[in-house]
Amino acid sequence: MAERTWRALAGTPCWVSLMARDLEMAQHFYGGLLGWEFRSARSDRLGPYVEAMAGGWTVAGIGSMAQSLGFPVAWTVFFAALDADAAAQAVRESGGTVAVGPLGFQDGRAALAADPAGAAFGIWQGEKTPGWRMRRSRGVPAWIELQTRDAFAAAVFYGEVFGWGSDPDDRGDVAWEHDRVVLRVDGHPVAGLCGGAVEAAPDPRIRTRWDVFFAVPDVDDAARRTVGLGGEVAVPPADTPYGRVAALRDGEGGLFRIADLRSPDDPDSAPRTTPLS
């Protein structure tokens, strides 16, 4: 299926990217687990970079700059901005920090920042393909969620930076539901902010952070295959009101989550759009 360019609604998640050390190791792990294929992408000053493909759609990026920049191996969620420089300034004014940029990257501008509680995120000004938001199939990001201590304080910060709840076309809204703050676009949930999640995490290495949930057909099978691919299971598969989920680490320690696309009551049901936690 041919891709088309798409400009995300300002302030909403538009891309996920892994900052790895060993690009070949990352491709082997995620390709084996999520069925991704890869293509080289121009990265200008930031070193080798590939884009991951799932079902013909571009769904994520992987770069091998973690070691050179001194950053930990981690997934980063990027939020769309009409003006990356203005968004970065809003981060500073609202109590967050800007670690890198904004600077030119591919055909846009990007920055890496952190909220007042220390959760890292990215800012992106430009166009991205819509695969990870438009299709819910194997290997596609199905949901992002902030694991933090105070969801309401976090919502105030991100609302100030990205203008959540002030969309003039009323396409985006923020509400409290399912014990979390939920950001919706066109009526569909795209992100959640979960308070108290850090203290409750079984893995003490799970800190305040944005988590990416990748869709898989079978969470238990994916968790078993993770170990054989060199990764580890951080939080074992468990049933939730929204399906079966697990937290995993890749071979370099990068944390991410997986979610079963099938309804717990109907294994043949279509993928759902309800939030996952």
C-alpha positions as CSV (number, residue, x, y, z in Angstrom):
1,M,0.0,0.0,0.0
2,A,1.4,3.4,-1.0
3,E,2.2,5.8,1.8
4,R,1.0,9.4,2.0
5,T,2.5,12.2,4.0
6,W,0.5,13.4,6.9
7,R,0.8,16.3,9.3
8,A,-0.2,15.4,12.8
9,L,-2.5,17.6,14.8
10,A,-0.3,19.9,16.8
11,G,0.5,18.6,20.3
12,T,-0.3,14.9,19.5
13,P,2.1,12.0,19.3
14,C,3.4,11.6,15.8
15,W,6.5,9.3,15.9
16,V,8.5,6.9,18.1
17,S,12.2,6.4,17.8
18,L,14.7,4.2,19.6
19,M,18.1,5.6,20.6
20,A,20.3,2.4,20.5
21,R,24.0,1.7,20.7
22,D,24.3,-1.2,18.2
23,L,22.1,-0.7,15.2
24,E,22.5,-4.3,13.9
25,M,21.6,-5.8,17.3
26,A,18.5,-3.6,17.4
27,Q,17.4,-4.6,13.9
28,H,17.9,-8.3,14.7
29,F,15.9,-8.1,17.9
30,Y,12.9,-6.0,16.8
31,G,12.8,-7.6,13.3
32,G,12.6,-11.0,14.9
33,L,10.1,-10.0,17.6
34,L,7.8,-7.6,15.7
35,G,8.4,-8.7,12.1
36,W,9.9,-5.3,11.1
37,E,11.8,-4.7,7.9
38,F,14.2,-1.8,7.7
39,R,15.4,0.8,5.3
40,S,18.2,3.3,5.6
41,A,17.1,6.9,6.2
42,R,19.0,10.2,5.9
43,S,20.0,11.4,9.4
44,D,22.4,14.3,8.6
45,R,24.5,15.0,11.7
46,L,23.1,12.3,14.0
47,G,24.8,9.2,12.6
48,P,23.3,5.9,11.2
49,Y,19.5,5.8,11.2
50,V,16.9,3.3,9.9
51,E,13.2,3.4,9.6
52,A,11.2,0.3,10.6
53,M,8.4,-1.0,8.3
54,A,5.4,-3.1,9.3
55,G,3.0,-4.2,6.7
56,G,4.4,-1.7,4.2
57,W,4.0,1.2,6.6
58,T,6.8,3.2,8.3
59,V,6.1,2.9,12.0
60,A,9.3,3.8,13.9
61,G,12.9,4.9,13.7
62,I,16.1,3.5,15.2
63,G,19.4,5.4,15.5
64,S,22.7,4.3,16.9
65,M,23.6,7.6,18.6
66,A,23.0,6.7,22.3
67,Q,26.7,5.9,23.0
68,S,28.1,8.9,21.3
69,L,25.6,11.3,23.0
70,G,25.9,9.6,26.4
71,F,22.2,8.8,26.6
72,P,20.7,5.6,27.8
73,V,19.1,3.1,25.3
74,A,15.5,4.2,25.3
75,W,12.4,4.7,23.2
76,T,11.3,8.3,22.7
77,V,7.8,9.5,21.8
78,F,7.7,12.6,19.6
79,F,4.9,15.2,19.7
80,A,4.0,17.3,16.7
81,A,4.6,21.0,16.9
82,L,3.9,23.8,14.5
83,D,7.0,25.6,15.7
84,A,9.7,23.4,17.4
85,D,11.5,26.5,18.8
86,A,8.4,27.9,20.4
87,A,7.5,24.5,21.9
88,A,11.0,24.1,23.3
89,Q,10.7,27.6,24.9
90,A,7.4,26.6,26.4
91,V,9.0,23.5,27.9
92,R,11.6,25.7,29.7
93,E,8.9,28.2,30.8
94,S,6.7,25.4,32.2
95,G,9.5,23.8,34.3
96,G,10.9,21.2,31.9
97,T,14.3,21.0,30.3
98,V,15.5,20.8,26.7
99,A,18.5,18.5,26.3
100,V,19.1,18.7,22.5
101,G,18.0,21.1,19.8
102,P,15.8,22.2,18.3
103,L,18.0,21.3,15.2
104,G,17.5,20.2,11.7
105,F,16.7,16.5,11.1
106,Q,15.8,15.1,7.8
107,D,13.1,17.4,6.4
108,G,12.1,19.0,9.8
109,R,13.2,20.2,13.1
110,A,13.5,18.1,16.3
111,A,14.3,18.6,20.0
112,L,14.7,16.2,22.9
113,A,13.3,17.4,26.2
114,A,12.1,16.2,29.6
115,D,9.0,17.2,31.7
116,P,9.5,18.4,35.3
117,A,9.3,14.8,36.6
118,G,12.1,13.7,34.3
119,A,10.2,11.8,31.6
120,A,11.9,12.3,28.2
121,F,10.0,13.1,25.1
122,G,10.7,14.6,21.7
123,I,9.3,17.6,19.7
124,W,8.9,17.3,16.0
125,Q,8.1,20.0,13.4
126,G,7.6,18.5,10.0
127,E,5.7,15.7,8.2
128,K,5.6,12.0,9.1
129,T,3.9,9.0,7.6
130,P,0.8,7.9,9.5
131,G,1.2,4.1,9.7
132,W,1.6,3.8,13.4
133,R,-1.6,5.8,14.1
134,M,-3.7,4.5,11.3
135,R,-3.3,0.8,11.3
136,R,-3.4,-1.6,14.3
137,S,-1.6,-4.7,13.3
138,R,1.6,-6.6,14.3
139,G,4.5,-4.3,15.1
140,V,2.6,-1.0,15.0
141,P,2.6,1.3,18.0
142,A,-1.0,1.0,19.4
143,W,-0.8,3.3,22.4
144,I,1.6,5.5,24.4
145,E,1.4,6.1,28.1
146,L,3.2,8.2,30.6
147,Q,4.1,6.4,33.7
148,T,4.4,9.1,36.4
149,R,3.5,10.0,39.9
150,D,1.1,12.8,39.4
151,A,-1.0,12.5,36.2
152,F,-2.8,15.8,36.8
153,A,0.5,17.8,37.2
154,A,1.8,16.1,34.0
155,A,-1.4,17.0,32.1
156,V,-0.9,20.7,33.1
157,F,2.6,20.7,31.9
158,Y,1.9,19.0,28.5
159,G,-1.2,21.2,28.2
160,E,0.8,24.3,28.6
161,V,3.5,23.1,26.1
162,F,1.3,21.7,23.4
163,G,-2.0,23.4,23.9
164,W,-4.0,20.3,24.9
165,G,-7.7,21.0,25.1
166,S,-7.4,24.2,23.1
167,D,-7.7,22.9,19.5
168,P,-9.8,25.5,17.6
169,D,-11.3,22.8,15.4
170,D,-12.3,20.7,18.5
171,R,-10.5,17.6,17.1
172,G,-8.5,17.0,20.3
173,D,-9.8,16.7,23.9
174,V,-8.5,15.7,27.3
175,A,-10.5,13.8,29.8
176,W,-10.2,11.6,33.0
177,E,-11.2,8.0,32.3
178,H,-10.0,4.5,33.2
179,D,-8.0,5.9,36.1
180,R,-5.8,8.1,33.8
181,V,-5.8,11.3,31.9
182,V,-6.5,10.4,28.2
183,L,-5.8,12.5,25.2
184,R,-8.2,11.9,22.3
185,V,-8.0,13.0,18.6
186,D,-11.2,12.8,16.5
187,G,-12.7,10.7,19.3
188,H,-10.0,8.1,19.4
189,P,-7.6,7.7,22.4
190,V,-3.9,8.3,21.4
191,A,-2.2,8.8,24.8
192,G,-2.7,8.3,28.5
193,L,-1.1,9.7,31.6
194,C,-1.1,7.2,34.5
195,G,-0.5,8.6,38.0
196,G,1.0,6.3,40.7
197,A,2.3,3.9,38.0
198,V,5.9,4.3,38.9
199,E,5.6,3.3,42.6
200,A,3.5,0.3,41.5
201,A,5.9,-1.1,38.9
202,P,7.3,-4.5,39.8
203,D,10.6,-3.7,38.0
204,P,12.5,-1.1,40.1
205,R,14.3,0.1,36.9
206,I,11.0,1.4,35.5
207,R,11.2,5.1,36.2
208,T,9.0,8.1,35.2
209,R,8.8,7.8,31.4
210,W,6.7,7.6,28.3
211,D,6.1,3.9,27.3
212,V,5.3,2.7,23.8
213,F,3.0,-0.2,23.4
214,F,3.5,-2.3,20.2
215,A,0.7,-4.5,18.9
216,V,1.4,-8.3,18.7
217,P,-1.0,-11.2,17.9
218,D,0.0,-13.1,21.1
219,V,1.6,-11.5,24.1
220,D,2.7,-14.7,25.7
221,D,4.4,-16.0,22.6
222,A,6.2,-12.7,22.1
223,A,7.4,-12.7,25.7
224,R,8.8,-16.2,25.3
225,R,10.6,-15.3,22.0
226,T,12.1,-12.1,23.6
227,V,14.5,-14.2,25.7
228,G,15.7,-16.2,22.7
229,L,16.4,-12.9,20.9
230,G,18.6,-11.6,23.7
231,G,16.1,-9.5,25.6
232,E,14.3,-10.0,28.9
233,V,10.8,-9.9,30.3
234,A,10.6,-6.9,32.7
235,V,6.9,-7.4,33.7
236,P,5.3,-10.8,32.8
237,P,2.2,-11.0,30.6
238,A,-1.0,-10.2,32.5
239,D,-4.6,-9.7,31.7
240,T,-6.1,-6.2,32.0
241,P,-9.6,-4.8,31.3
242,Y,-8.2,-3.9,27.8
243,G,-6.4,-7.1,26.9
244,R,-3.2,-8.9,27.7
245,V,0.0,-6.8,28.1
246,A,3.7,-7.2,29.1
247,A,6.8,-5.0,29.5
248,L,10.0,-6.2,27.8
249,R,13.6,-5.0,27.4
250,D,15.6,-5.4,24.3
251,G,19.2,-6.7,24.3
252,E,20.6,-3.3,25.3
253,G,18.0,-2.7,28.0
254,G,15.6,-0.5,26.1
255,L,12.2,-0.8,27.8
256,F,8.9,-1.1,25.8
257,R,5.6,-2.8,26.1
258,I,3.5,-5.1,24.0
259,A,-0.3,-5.4,23.8
260,D,-2.4,-8.2,22.4
261,L,-4.7,-6.9,19.7
262,R,-7.3,-9.6,20.3
263,S,-10.2,-9.1,22.7
264,P,-9.8,-11.4,25.8
265,D,-13.3,-12.7,25.0
266,D,-13.0,-13.2,21.2
267,P,-9.6,-14.2,19.8
268,D,-10.8,-13.4,16.3
269,S,-12.1,-10.0,17.0
270,A,-10.8,-6.9,15.2
271,P,-8.1,-4.7,16.8
272,R,-9.5,-2.3,19.3
273,T,-8.7,1.4,20.0
274,T,-9.2,1.3,23.8
275,P,-6.3,2.6,26.0
276,L,-3.9,0.0,27.3
277,S,-2.2,0.0,30.7
